């Protein structure tokens, strides 16, 4: 009894709010396939029928073709969000028909009405079921061409969204999803239904598919038994509706592969009448009262089902019904307003529970895909929905996003998460500078590779992980998809993407540029994002397909975290680095953890060791480059041997010893680089103004009447035996090795 009163309260609340944008109360991360959406069958019949001057069939629409009493616009106002449209060619436009019967609703007017409503209410969305009313066409051959022209108009095209099985509420907001039972083009605007059936056979009803423009197919279950005028068929219709409700309300969506879209038609006609037009038609066809009588049974059956406390609370899918918004029509108890209210209210009976995952539901061996909790994870239709901070770029997007030549911080926050370990993944790459610069940084494994990163914040703890270089998946022969650019490495050329089309191809066709970072949630809230705060030139970052995977809160989940991180470790064996930094870096990746604090400490150690070894590699690369320049100077005939003598001594005794021992620290390397350059300056610039000697007996020797610095210490007299050089421009004193 408590269940009944809760449902009745929700029904009353929804009824009072149905004009107030009920979809805004839906969670962004809910799959659209997991909703309960009220819809109207043969939507346009509510707008009435034209006179005989427009169509010979017009005067007969009221008796034979009416399935709705309220207009398309009024249906929207009461909360209907799924519409059954039957376009037919009428001169130079598409009209909304019911078979041979034209209605007063033009298809283009319906689309523009939806567009305007979505502009007014961007948290709403609409779904259109399209079936070509070819029997009412003036010229069927033009249908596909006219439909494409309409939906691709500049003032409409951005409001349509491509079908994919995992569409979420967040992705759908402000959009129209159009799905057609006719293949009017090679690729759909929205989706194509396949294997549609009106049979009562359960196996046939489960054999449907919806295919999007990309070719991605989703599973479709449908019930569209339309003729209930024969004895017993009305009971069979009601049983079929209940059978699909039994399935849809109990079906558990645990992964994207388990998503099922459901169309459950309440509509049908239980009575027929004779349509007679001399010399045109004479046959028994559906009657408007037949639709009313059917609705009185099927609408009531759905309401009773949802009201039954013994039935599981779950999604109905899309319900397309007759006489929505009216509880009585021409003497029939259609209960169409009750039905709309009941379907809307049903969402709030189960969605909260459906999206509350508990820790015990996931383990590191059987993680849960919770990517639906991410707003706009794949950038298929809206780059901005749900993302905060610096907005992603939209230049030439191809279902991905970018940040070009800028620093940035783009993120989103997810709440009401179960505590435990999460992996945030995405397809992304960071080009540090132009192609050649990026390749150089990739080969050197220096700090520039760490400029752009994935990051997570839980409470006060922020962890970062570098986004991969495009050269982590380069090819030696261009793929010829989009724009590509190459960089030289020795005699070889390596190609990487240079526009969004190529980036999409490398990411998906070549399965490149996978990134992942882990986080440990302990307060039900996770912030994650991407950021860059340093530049290496004309930098470019591209992003696509963010994912969220939950591994549970057991000790094994934290162990798995660090196991996965080891797979992302860069090898520095081919790069010159100091031995102590290499050891520290390698040791950091061997850490284990069984709880949150240990995992975070291990990740911080990895991050610190990575930063140090990247800096070390960068400094060694600079030191060795200066060493090459010094070697070239020593081999040059431009300088006398006397001028090169001090440099040669230093190069052979200090520089070669340092590069052999690989023991210099990140603090010592800049000093060694500066020292080598000073010896080169002595040869190259002639700026050294004095050379003085301290006798070997350590007697004090005054060198000019000024303060000088020797190896970082200021002195006015030099006491250590040896030769010293004094630079007048800054008063530096450097001891010469001899």
BALODO-607810 format. One record per residue (C-alpha): residue in three letters; x, y, z. Coordinates in pm, whole numbers, plus 32768, in hexadecimal, padded with zeros to 4 digits. Example, Ala and Ser with C-alpha at 12.3 -4.5 7.8 and 13.67 -1.06 7.14 Angstrom:
# residues 2
ALA84CE7E3E830CSER85577F9682CA
This chain:
# residues 738
UNK800080008000UNK812380EB804AUNK81A280B07EE5UNK804D81157E58UNK803E825C7F17UNK81A482B27EB6UNK814F82757D4BUNK800E83417D67UNK80D184627DFFUNK81D184567CE8UNK80BA844A7BE9UNK8016857E7C81UNK816186367C92UNK81B985E47B2BUNK8060864C7AB1UNK808987A07B55UNK81E587CD7AC4UNK81BA87397969UNK81BD889378C7UNK82FD88E37985UNK83FD882378BFUNK83F586D0796FUNK8530865C78BFUNK86098751797EUNK85DC86727AB0UNK867885477A01UNK87E584F67A54UNK88D68555793DUNK898484057954UNK884983347921UNK883F827477DBUNK871B82E57701UNK86D0817476CCUNK8690815B7844UNK858082657849UNK840582597840UNK83998346772BUNK822D839276D5UNK81E583AD7560UNK80C883D5746CUNK806F82F27349UNK802283A67201UNK806A84EC72AEUNK7FEE85D4719DUNK7E87855571A3UNK7E50863072D5UNK7E71876071F2UNK7D4486F07127UNK7D1286B26FB5UNK7CF687976E86UNK7BC687C76DAAUNK7B7C87226C5EUNK7C2088416BA1UNK7D6D87CE6C2FUNK7D3786576C1DUNK7C2285706BB5UNK7C6284AD6CF5UNK7C5C85DB6DDBUNK7AEB85CC6E39UNK7B0F84606EA1UNK7C2D84966F96UNK7B4984E370BBUNK7A95839570A0UNK7BAF82B27039UNK7D0383437091UNK7CF1840C71D4UNK7DC9837B72EAUNK7DFB84BC73B4UNK7D0C85C77434UNK7E0E86CF748DUNK7F05877873A3UNK807687327380UNK80C18875743BUNK7FD588197558UNK807086BF756DUNK81C3876075ABUNK812D884076B5UNK80A9871B7783UNK81F9866A7782UNK81F085857652UNK8355856B75CCUNK8341845174C9UNK828684897386UNK821683A5726DUNK823184607121UNK81C783D86FCEUNK825284C96EC4UNK81C784C36D63UNK822485996C37UNK812786AD6BFFUNK8194878A6AE0UNK82D388396B4FUNK82C187D96CBFUNK829786AB6DA3UNK8149868B6E50UNK810185B86F85UNK800684AC6F1EUNK7F5283846FB2UNK7F78829F6E8AUNK7EAB832C6D6BUNK7E0E842C6E52UNK7EC6857B6E5FUNK7EC086436FA2UNK7ED787BA6FCDUNK80388797705BUNK815C87D06F72UNK8294870A6FC9UNK8376883A6FABUNK829389027093UNK82AB87E97193UNK842887EC7186UNK843E896571A7UNK834C895972CBUNK842D885B737BUNK855E892E732CUNK84C18A6273CAUNK845389A074FEUNK85B38915752DUNK86458A727512UNK85528AE27620UNK859189AC76F4UNK86F3892976ACUNK86D6881877B5UNK85C2876E76EAUNK85DF868575C0UNK84F785DD74C7UNK84ED848A741AUNK8443845D72C8UNK83D9830F7235UNK83C1834070BBUNK830B82676FC0UNK82DD82D56E57UNK816882EC6E0AUNK81A582826CA4UNK803482386C62UNK7FEC83A96C88UNK810C84286BB0UNK80F2850E6A85UNK824884946A13UNK82EE83866AE5UNK843483956A23UNK848284ED6AB2UNK844984896C1DUNK85B0843D6C86UNK863C856F6BD6UNK853A86556C74UNK856A85C26DCFUNK86E385F06DC1UNK86C087556D42UNK85DC87A76E65UNK86A587146F82UNK87EE879E6EF7UNK877989056EE9UNK886689F56F97UNK875D8A5B7095UNK870588F070EDUNK882E880870BCUNK88DF88577204UNK87B087E672CAUNK87C2867C7253UNK8899857F7309UNK892D843E7280UNK88B282FD7318UNK8992822673EFUNK8916812274E7UNK89B181D17614UNK8916832775DFUNK88ED83D27730UNK87FB84DB77A5UNK891A85D377B7UNK89778596764DUNK880D85AA75DAUNK87B186F17682UNK875387F4757FUNK874B86EF7468UNK865E862D7388UNK869A84BB734EUNK85F084557207UNK85DC82E171B9UNK854282607078UNK84AC81147011UNK8502816B6EA7UNK866681806E26UNK864482CB6D6EUNK87BF82FA6D3FUNK890882416D61UNK893282CB6EC1UNK8823833F6FAEUNK87F8848B7059UNK87CA83EB71ACUNK8791827A7171UNK86EF816B709FUNK860E805F7134UNK86547F0270B4UNK85847DC370CAUNK844F7E7D713CUNK83267D977174UNK81B87DAD71C9UNK81A77C3D7223UNK814E7BB47379UNK826D7ABB736AUNK83587B08748AUNK848F7A9E73CDUNK843A7B8872ADUNK83F97CA6739FUNK85567C787432UNK86067C7672E1UNK86097DEB729DUNK87317ED47275UNK876D80497262UNK889780B2718DUNK8939820871A3UNK89F882D0709FUNK8B4182387111UNK8ABB80D870DEUNK8AA280957253UNK89767FB77299UNK88A27FA573D2UNK87B27E977443UNK86407EE27412UNK85167E2D74ABUNK83C67E98741DUNK82527E4B7438UNK81807EDD731EUNK80597DF172F2UNK7F617EDE724AUNK7E247E1C71F4UNK7D4B7DBB731DUNK7BF67DA97272UNK7BF17C307259UNK7B6F7B5B7375UNK7C6E7B33748CUNK7D6D7C1F73EEUNK7D307D3574E7UNK7D867C4A7605UNK7EBA7BD87547UNK7F1E7D437514UNK7F057D8E7688UNK7FCB7C5376D9UNK80DB7CBC75E4UNK80F27E157682UNK81147D7A77DBUNK82157C7E775FUNK82F87D9576E2UNK82BE7E5D7821UNK83237D2B78E9UNK84677D237826UNK84BA7E95781EUNK84737EDA798DUNK85447DB47A05UNK86647DCA790FUNK87A97E3779B6UNK88967F1378F0UNK89EF7ED27981UNK8ACA7F237854UNK8A9E7FD87709UNK8A837E897658UNK894E7E337725UNK88887F6976C0UNK87387F1C761FUNK8655801E757BUNK84E07FD7759CUNK83B7804D74CCUNK826D7FDA7560UNK814580477489UNK80018063754CUNK7F5480C97409UNK7E7F7FE8732FUNK7D1A7FE572A6UNK7C117EF7732BUNK7AFF7F63723AUNK7AE67F9B70C4UNK79F2804E6FE1UNK79A980666E6FUNK7A6381756DB2UNK79A981B36C6EUNK7A0D82B86B6CUNK797082746A18UNK7A6D82046915UNK7B8A822D6A16UNK7B6B813D6B3AUNK7A7780506BDBUNK7B017F856CFEUNK7AF77F466E73UNK7C06800B6F26UNK7C5980807083UNK7B6C81737128UNK7BAE828B721BUNK7AC481E77315UNK7B8F80AA72E8UNK7CC281667361UNK7BF681F47482UNK7B7480A274EBUNK7CCF800874D7UNK7D5F812A75A3UNK7C5A80F476B2UNK7CEB7F9776E3UNK7E5F7FC376A2UNK7E8E81117752UNK7DDD80867882UNK7EB67F4E7878UNK7FF8801C7884UNK7F7580FC799BUNK7F0C7FCE7A67UNK805B7F267A2BUNK811E80537AA8UNK803180757BCFUNK80577F097C3CUNK813C7EF47D6EUNK81967D8F7D10UNK823C7E007BCDUNK83AA7E667BC9UNK83EA7FD97BA5UNK84B080067A65UNK84B280AC7910UNK83938087781EUNK845D810276F7UNK839F81D375F9UNK822481AD760DUNK8166822374D8UNK7FF4823D7528UNK7EAF82C1749AUNK7DE383E2752AUNK7EF9845D760EUNK7E98858076ECUNK7D24852C76F1UNK7C80843F77E6UNK7B3F84267719UNK7AFB844075A5UNK79AE841A74F0UNK79228348760CUNK7A57826A763BUNK7B1C82687782UNK7C72829876DBUNK7D3083087818UNK7E3583AF773CUNK7E9284BD7835UNK7EB783BE794BUNK7F9B82F3786AUNK80868416781FUNK80998471798FUNK80D5830879F6UNK81F082D178FDUNK829E84167963UNK827883C87AD6UNK830082697AA0UNK845C82F87A5AUNK847983737BBDUNK841882267C52UNK855581777BE0UNK865F825F7B4CUNK86F582C17C9BUNK872181557D02UNK879B80ED7BA8UNK88BD81E17BB8UNK8920819C7D1FUNK8A35809A7D08UNK8AB980027E49UNK8C237FA87E8BUNK8BE17E337E8AUNK8B617E3E7D24UNK8CBE7E5D7C8FUNK8E127DBA7CB2UNK8F5A7DEA7BFBUNK8F0E7CAB7B39UNK8DA97D177AE6UNK8DAA7E937AD8UNK8C737F5C7A8AUNK8C6280467962UNK8BD8818C79EFUNK8C29826478C0UNK8ABD82CE78AFUNK8B0683AB79DDUNK8BE484857900UNK8B3B85A4784BUNK8B9485BB76D8UNK8CA584B176EBUNK8CC784867573UNK8C7985E474EEUNK8B88855773ECUNK8A99867B7401UNK8AF7876E7513UNK8C5B87CF756EUNK8BEF88A17695UNK8ADD87E4774DUNK8B58878D78A8UNK8CBF8809787EUNK8D37892F7950UNK8E668A147945UNK8F098A5C77F7UNK8E1A89DE76EEUNK8E9088EB75E6UNK8ED08974748CUNK8DDD892D7372UNK8EB489707240UNK8E6788617140UNK8DE4876C7245UNK8DB6860371DEUNK8D1485737314UNK8E4185DE73E0UNK8EBE87187490UNK8FFE87E17499UNK90D188EB7542UNK91B8899A744AUNK92E08A7874A3UNK926C8ACB7604UNK92818A63776DUNK913D89E077FEUNK908089377915UNK8F40888278ADUNK8E8C87A279A5UNK8D48871C7A32UNK8CD5869E7B85UNK8C0A85647BC4UNK8B5285367D0EUNK8A9C841A7DBDUNK8BA6831B7D64UNK8BEC81E57E32UNK8D3E81F97EDCUNK8E62813A7E4EUNK8F4D812F7D25UNK8EF781CC7BD6UNK8FAD81D67A8CUNK8F72830379AEUNK8FD882B6784AUNK8FD383757704UNK905A837C75A6UNK914684A8759AUNK929A8520752BUNK9372864F7571UNK944C86DC745DUNK955987A7750EUNK95A788B87410UNK95AB8874729CUNK95DB87157214UNK9757871B7218UNK976787B87371UNK966D86BC73F5UNK9735859B7363UNK987486227402UNK97CB863A7555UNK973F84DB752FUNK9897844974DEUNK993A850A75FBUNK982484B276F4UNK984E86067790UNK976C86E17862UNK96AA87687736UNK95F886167726UNK95648669787BUNK94D487BD7820UNK9377872F77DAUNK92D7863478C2UNK91A385807937UNK915885D07AA0UNK906E856B7BB8UNK901186217CF5UNK8F7185797E1FUNK8F56865F7F4AUNK90AA87097F6AUNK916485FA7EABUNK91B6863D7D3DUNK926B853D7C68UNK92E9856D7B04UNK935C849279E7UNK93F7850C789EUNK933084F6775BUNK93E584287655UNK94A584BA7532UNK941B848C73D0UNK956883E77381UNK950F82CD746FUNK944A824D7341UNK94EC82DA7209UNK9509823070B9UNK961C82396FB4UNK9523824F6E96UNK940183456E8FUNK92A882A76EACUNK920883A06DBEUNK90EA83F26EAAUNK90BD85626EF4UNK91F586346F1CUNK933685966F9DUNK9488862F6FEAUNK95DF85917011UNK971E85C070D7UNK987A8543708CUNK993884547167UNK9A80840470C0UNK9A2883A16F5DUNK98C583316FB3UNK978583FF6FAAUNK967583C470ADUNK950E84327068UNK940E84A97167UNK92B3854D714CUNK929B86BC70ECUNK912186EB70EFUNK8FED86607199UNK8FA285677083UNK90FA84CA709DUNK90EC84D87219UNK8FA484177215UNK903C8312712FUNK917882E071FCUNK90B382CE7341UNK8FB281D272CDUNK90198122718DUNK917F80FD720AUNK910F80DB7376UNK921181D973E8UNK924082D47500UNK91A58227762EUNK91CB82E37776UNK915F828678D5UNK917783177A32UNK90F4827F7B74UNK904E83207C9FUNK8FDA82AD7DF5UNK8E8983437E54UNK8E41835E7FC5UNK8D36846C7FD3UNK8C5284047EB1UNK8CDA851F7DD7UNK8DD885187CBEUNK8E6086387BF1UNK8F2785DB7ABDUNK8FA486977991UNK90C186F778AEUNK91AF881978D6UNK92EC88B67850UNK93AD89D178F4UNK94EC89D97824UNK952B89F976B0UNK962E896575C8UNK95D38A2E7493UNK94948A1073C6UNK93FE88FE74A1UNK92CF882F7441UNK91FB87437515UNK90DE866C7490UNK8FE685AB7569UNK8ED584A67535UNK8E15839075E3UNK8E3D83CB7759UNK8DE88299782AUNK8DAC8257799AUNK8DEB80FB7A25UNK8DA780937B8CUNK8E847F857C2AUNK8DE57F767D84UNK8E7E7FC27ED6UNK8F337E817F29UNK90AE7E6F7F66UNK90D67DBD7E17UNK904A7EF17D66UNK91647FCA7DEDUNK92617EC27D8DUNK91D17EBB7C2DUNK91EE80367C1EUNK9367802C7C3CUNK937F7EF97B5EUNK92D77FBD7A48UNK93B980E97A83UNK94ED80127A4AUNK94707FD078EAUNK947E814878A7UNK95E781757913UNK96D1820E7813UNK9820816377EBUNK995482417817UNK9A52813477BDUNK9A9481D4766AUNK9AB3833376F8UNK9BDE83C577B2UNK9B7D83F1791FUNK9C3883E27A6AUNK9C39828A7B07UNK9BA382F97C50UNK9A7583977BA5UNK9A3E82637ACEUNK9A4781847C01UNK995382647CBEUNK986882717B94UNK986A80F87B5EUNK983F80B37CD1UNK9713819D7CE4UNK965480C07BF1UNK968C7F8A7CC5UNK95BB800D7DE7UNK94847F507E55UNK93507FC37F11UNK92277F2A7FC3UNK9171806B8026UNK913481D07FB5UNK924E82788076UNK935281807FFBUNK92DD81A47E92UNK92E883207E9FUNK9440831E7F41UNK94BD82307E34UNK942F830B7D1EUNK94CC84427DB5UNK961B838F7DBFUNK95F283267C53UNK959684897BEEUNK96BC85237CAAUNK97B584257C22UNK972D84577AC0UNK975085D07ADBUNK98B785B17B56UNK992784B87A4FUNK987F8583793AUNK993D86B979B0UNK9A7B85EB79CAUNK9A51856C7866UNK9A1786CF77F0UNK9B50875178A0UNK9C2786347825UNK9BAD867276C2UNK9C1387DF76E4UNK9D6387847780UNK9DB0868B7669UNK9D4787877561UNK9E36888875F5UNK9F3C87737602UNK9F0D873A7489UNK9F3D88AD744FUNKA07888AA7525UNKA0FE877D7467UNKA0BE882F731EUNKA177895F73A2UNKA2A0888B7409UNKA2AB87F372ACUNKA28B894271FFUNKA3AD89F27151UNKA3178B4571A4UNKA3BB8B4F72F7UNKA5248B297361UNKA5918A057436UNKA5FC8AFE7540UNKA49B8B8F7548UNKA4038A32755BUNKA4F389A77661UNKA42089F27793UNKA2E1896E76EDUNKA3908831767DUNKA40F87F177DEUNKA2B488207872UNKA20487567763UNKA2EC862A7785UNKA303862778FFUNKA1AE86A17979UNKA0AB86867863UNKA106852777F2UNKA11984B3795BUNK9FBE853D79A3UNK9F1F84997871UNK9FC5834F78C9UNK9F5C83487A35UNK9DF683C97A05UNK9DF2843B7B6EUNK9DA085AE7B53UNK9C6786297C04UNK9B6387197B7CUNK9C0888277C4EUNK9D6787D67BD1UNK9D1387B87A5FUNK9CBE892B7A29UNK9E0A89867ACBUNK9EC5888F79EFUNK9E17891D78B9UNK9E728A817920UNK9FD98A1D7969UNKA004897A7814UNK9F728AAC7769UNKA0678B8D7825UNKA18D8AC877A4UNKA0FC8AE17646UNKA0D18C597675UNKA2428C7276C9UNKA28E8BE47572UNKA1748C8574AEUNKA13E8DE5752FUNKA2848E5875CBUNKA1C88EF776EAUNKA2B28E6F77F2UNKA3918F8C786CUNKA47B8EF17964UNKA52F8DB079B6UNKA5DF8D997B00UNKA6968C857BB7UNKA6A28C177D1EUNKA7F48B777D6DUNKA8008A0C7DC7UNKA87F8A5C7F22UNKA7248AED7F6FUNKA7AB8C497FB4UNKA69D8D547FAAUNKA68A8E0D7E60UNKA5BF8F4A7E2FUNKA50B8F537CE0UNKA48B90B07C8BUNKA3F391897D99UNKA28D91007D88UNKA1AF8FF27E19UNKA19A8EB87D43UNKA0DB8D747D56UNKA1888C267D3DUNKA0A18AF87D23UNK9F8A8BBB7DCBUNKA05B8C587EE2UNKA0BF8DC77EE5UNKA2338E037F27UNKA3218F287F06UNKA4558E507F03UNKA48B8D007E5FUNKA52C8BF87F37UNKA5008AB07E78UNKA6288A5C7D90UNKA5D68A697C1DUNKA5788B4B7AFEUNKA4478C317B15UNKA3938CFA7A0FUNKA2E68E3F7A64UNKA1C58EC97990UNKA1AB904279A4UNKA03B9055793DUNK9FB98FAE7A77UNKA0E78F727B51UNKA0CF8DF77B39UNKA2008D2C7B8FUNKA2188BCA7B0BUNKA3338ADC7B5BUNKA3CE8A437A24UNKA41788D07A24UNKA56D88867997
